[in-house]
Amino acid sequence: MKPRPLFLLPRCPLAELCFSGQTFPGPDGTLLGEALSVLSATRREPLSLVNLRKRHSGSGDEDLASRIDNYKAKATRHIFLIRHSQYHTDAPREKDRTLTPLGREQAELTGLRLASLGLKFNKIVHSSMTRAVETTDIISKHLPGVSTVSTDLLREGAPIEPDPPVSHWKPEAVQYYEDGARIEAAFRNYIHRADVKQQEDSYEIFICHANVIRYIVCRALQFPPEGWLRLSLNNGSITHLVVRPDGCVALRALGDTGFMPPDKISRS
């Protein structure tokens, strides 16, 4: 495998966002840099969160084990990554790339499928792009009472140069640099073990785009992220990740559209 350029190596999103002069708000309204600093302080291994002075104070292994327990996650996070439905790809402006009639049917079917699972979904986080917003509007009608949050972090883009390279898709190198930092930030912001205060398992829906989902899956499973383009996702498909309290991640479904009739399946 050829060496990757330096800017494509795994990196700190905050550093790259500062370089590009951009900031992105986190789910709690703080700037991304502030949100990431909180994540790095609260979702590491429990031992690393124990006060260093107290850790070596000679209080004994039992006391140390007790304090470590206070920092251990107790709940499992279920993350459902939904690809937007089919949309008009020929519109010149992003805001005009609305769902096609088939796309609206697909969103209805995905919403029905999610509702049929009988799960208590906690929230829906969706990309701010038109096709994701419209998909969310339709799906959310089948999940009354579930709050929705829009974010620019989940917008479509070029996460990292694929390996092996492909001839049909060659964005400019600068696009990998700009989009890659943002999509990596989305991964770090949303894919992590449960907060230590969370007592019950959570079920969260993220409605976004194929490139974003494929990159997140590779990163979550610790696969080489350059392989993201080898995966394929249908419109309206459901990908299900599980993040357990110990930080282990499992993939329960990838791009599932088995709930759709064959004539309703597309991949545009």
N, C-alpha and C positions, 0 to 999 in steps of 0.2 A: 504494500500500500504506500502510495506516495505521501511524503510529509505534508501536513496541513499548514496553510499560512497561519501566522501567529494569531491573526484576528479571528480565526475560526476555532481556536482551541477553547475548551470550557473556560468560562470567565465569570467575573463578577458583573452582573448587569448594571449596578450603580455606576461603576467606573466607565462603562461604555456609554451609558445614558448621559453622563456628565460630559464625555468627550463630544457627543453629538449635539449637546445643548438641549436635550429633551428631558422632560420629567413626565412620569405617569402616576396618576393617583392610585393608591391601593384601595382595597375594599372598605377600609375604615376612614377614608378621606385623607389620610396622610400621604405625603409624597412617597414614591416607590422606595427611595433610599432609606427613609425612616421606617417604612414597613419591613424592608428586608433586614434591617438591623434588629428589629424585634424578632423576626423569624429565626435569625441565626442565634439569638439568645435563648429561645424557648423551645426549639425543636431539634436540638442536638442530643447526643447520648446523655442520659441522666447524670452519669458520673461527672461529666464536664461542667455541669451546672452547680455542683456543690461548692460552697465557698472554700477556696484553696487553703486559707489559714485554718479553718475549722476542720478541713479534711485531714490535716497533719497535726492536730492538736492532741493526739493520743487518747481520744475519747473512746476508742475501741471500734472493732468491726461491726458490732451490732448497732451502735449508734449511727455509724456511717451508712449501713444498709437501710436503716430507718429513714434517714434523710434522703437517700437516693430514691426511695419509694415515692417520696413527695413530688418527684420530678418525672415519674414514669407516666406515659399515656395509658389510659385505661380503656378507651373506646376505639372502635374501628371506623374508618371512613370509607364509604362506598361512593365512588366518583363515576358518574355517567357522562361520557363525552359524546355529544350528539353532533353529527355533521348536518349543516343546513340542508334544506331541500333544493330541488332543481330550480334554477333561476335563469333569467334572460342574460346570456353571456355576451350578446352583441351590443348591449347598450353602452354608449361612449362614457357616461358618467356613472360612478359607483352608486349614487343614490337612485338611479333609474334601473339598476339591475335587480328588479323585483322577482318574486317567485312566479314561475309559470303555473298554469292550471294544474299540471301534473305535480308540480312542487307543493302546491297547497294541499293536494290529496295526500301526498307523502307525509307532510307535517301532521295532518289529521291522524294518519295511521300510526305515526310515531307517538303522538300524544295518547292515543288509545292504548298502545302497547305499554307505555310507562304507567298509565293509570291502572291497567290490569294487574300490575305487579303487586299492588296492595301495600306499597311502601309509604312511609311518612316522609316525604321529601322535605328537606329543610330550606332549600333555596334553589333558584335558577340564576346562574351567571352566564351572560351571553355577550358575544362580540357586538360591537356597535355598528358593524356593517349592515347594510339594508337587508340582505338575504338572511342574515342571522336574526335580525330584529323581527322580521316577518315570520320566520319559522318559530321563534319564541312566542309571539303573539298567539299563534294557532295552538301550539303545544300547551301553553299555560291555561287555555280554556278548559283543558281536560284535567288540570291539576289546581282546582280552586283553592285559594288561601296560601299558595306557595309564592313567596316574594321573588321578584326579579331584579337583577342588578346588571347594568350595562358597563362594559369596560373596553377601552382601546387596546389593552394588552393582548386580547384574544383575536384581534383582527388578522386576516390572512396575510401571508408573506412568505419569504424565502428563509427558512430557519438556518440551514447550513448547506454547503455545497455537497450534493449527493455523490456517493462513491459506490459503484462505478458511475461515471458521468453519463448523462443521456443527451441525445441530440435534439430532442423535440422541445426542450425547456432549458433555456440558458439566460437567466437574468444577469444583469451587470453585477460585478463583484461587490459594488457598494451596497447593493440591495441585501446581500447576505449579511453584511456588516450591520446595517441599520435594523433590518427585520430580525436578524438572529439575536441581537441583544434583547429586543423586546420580547420575543417568543421564549427565550431562555428565562427572562424575568417572570413571564407568566407561569412557566413550569415551577420555578422556585417559590412563587407567591401562592400557588394553589395546590401543589402536590407535595404534601408533607403529612407526617403523622398527626393525630388529633391533639388538640391542646390538652394540657394536663387537667384542666378544669372540666373538660367534657366528660360526662358520665355515661351517656348513651351513644350507641352507634348512630352515625349520621349518613344521610343519603342526599347527595348534592348533584345537580345537573349543570353541565357546562355545554352551551350550544355555540359552536364555532365552526372551524374550517378543517379541511382534510390535511393540509400541511401542518397546521398547529397540532392536531390530534396525533398524527403519525410521529411527529417529533417528540411530543410528550410521552407517548407510549414507549418509544425507544429509550428515552432518558429515565423513565420510571422503572423500567426493567433492567437498566444498566447495560443495554445493548449499544453498540456503536451508533451514535446518532446520525452518522453519515448514511446509514442504511434506510432512512425514513421513506425514501421514494420507492423502495421495493414493496411497501405495503399499499393496499388499495382499499378505498372506502366508498361505499355507495351513498347516494344522497339520503338523508334522513336516518342513517344507520346509527346503531347504539354500540358504543365501546364501554366496557365496564371494568374499571380498576378498583382494587381493594388495597387499602393501606392499613396494615395491622398495627397494634400498639407498639410492637417492637421495631417498627419501621420496614418490615418486609412487605413487598408489593406483589400482588398476584393479578393476572389478567384473566378475567372470567369470560369476557366476550370481546371480539374485535370486529367492528363493522357489521354487526348483526342486522340483517334485513329479512330474516326468515318469516317475520310477521306480515310482510307485504306480499300481495299477489305478484307473480312473475312479470306481468305487464305494467306494474307500477314501479319497477326497479330501474334506476338510472344512475349514472356516475359522471355527471358533468361538472 
